[in-house]
Amino acid sequence: MIPVLSRDDCLQAFRKMLLIRRFEEACIAAAHKGQVPGHFHVYIGQEATGVGVMAVLDKGDFVHSTHRNHGHLLARGADPKKAFAEILGKATGYAGGKAGTLHGCAPDLNFPLSSGIVAGILPISTGTAYAFKHRQQPNVSAVFFGEGAMEEGAAYEALNLAALWKLPVLFICENNTAEVERTPGQAGYHAPNLSIFELTDLAKSMNIATTIVDGSDLGAVWNAAKTARARAVSGGGATFMEVRTETWPGGQWPTLVTGRTDIRHAWTREVPEKYAHLAAWFERNDPVLSVAREMLAVGIVSERDLSTIDAAVQDEIDQAVKFANESPFPDSQTALTHVWPQ
Ligand SMILES: Cc1ncc(C[n+]2csc(CCOP(=O)(O)OP(=O)(O)O)c2C)c(N)n1
């Protein structure tokens, strides 16, 4: 699907996807050193979704996310230094260290908040869309959430009102369990409290346009998001996009492995012994390597170009980590600031 995009678009998107990958690998490394307070969730394996959707959004559009927000922030253009500092709880982070990993935000980029409450963000994003409609503003509200959100009542209320009032919302449901056999009510199904087989059936029942997209295919995500945004700003209402990816095998909490992505896997396909258990995923399901392979195949880049981009991205992440490590923790005097309207 890469041919639908220009060379510049491809390169920019690939760089962002790699930035997210390296950021998350650094995050896992920091967590292994005990530097990340509490629980956190990485975006490895879903990079094409955030980057593909964000590529078609306008500056004036709003973005909302969940507990798995790091990739969405970087895809929207967040500063990796401030984003990493926030995750470590430092004063230089986007929210002065108070949001941490679970409530990532970048207000300057119209990314006001993420909610750690599963499905909690859907009504908020629908409210944003209502404001756009009320003000006759030609913008959309994009909201990312996992398939688990479809088990929650808040999701149904948000979908219903978005449909009823034809609100400009892009509901991006990131189903990161595409490989799991769909057996409603069974433990193997990641959303075991759902009685449906297809997540899109829920949105269809509320007359919302739906689409199912392969999350390892950057071009497919990009196209679907573009269509959805055009529908929303032309008064056609919301779209429910189910983006399917296969679970990253290194992501089992609490034993997250770095699964360090060697960009050379894109052309050598030789996965080091240490990561042998991840080999099949790197080969079939890794969106970053998939885009790299496609770009190589159509001649947009050479192996050398990819290594150069990777080195520059790694350097940017190293600087972000250094910045975050050297930043102070917030002063106790700030504990009660920004927690209530003043
Ligand atoms: C209302 C609520 N219930 C339970 C939790 C605990 N919890 C945190 S993440 C998570 C799984 C969410 O799965 P999904 O929405 O599919 O997102 P994924 O982690 O797969 O990206 C749960 C149940 C929560 N945060 N909020």
The ligand as an ORCA input file, in Angstrom:
! r2SCAN-3c Opt
* xyz 1 1
  C     -12.815      0.923     33.801
  C     -11.513      0.178     33.910
  N     -11.528     -1.152     34.175
  C     -10.364     -1.845     34.265
  C      -9.170     -1.187     34.102
  C      -7.843     -1.973     34.182
  N      -7.249     -2.080     32.850
  C      -6.205     -1.322     32.465
  S      -5.731     -1.636     30.897
  C      -6.911     -2.827     30.713
  C      -7.042     -3.599     29.438
  C      -7.536     -2.728     28.380
  O      -7.605     -3.431     27.168
  P      -7.855     -2.631     25.860
  O      -8.831     -1.533     26.093
  O      -8.182     -3.609     24.796
  O      -6.470     -1.896     25.554
  P      -5.039     -2.576     25.314
  O      -4.364     -2.564     26.658
  O      -5.253     -3.943     24.752
  O      -4.354     -1.656     24.358
  C      -7.672     -2.956     31.868
  C      -8.797     -3.896     32.010
  C      -9.193      0.191     33.853
  N      -8.068      0.892     33.663
  N     -10.369      0.849     33.741
*
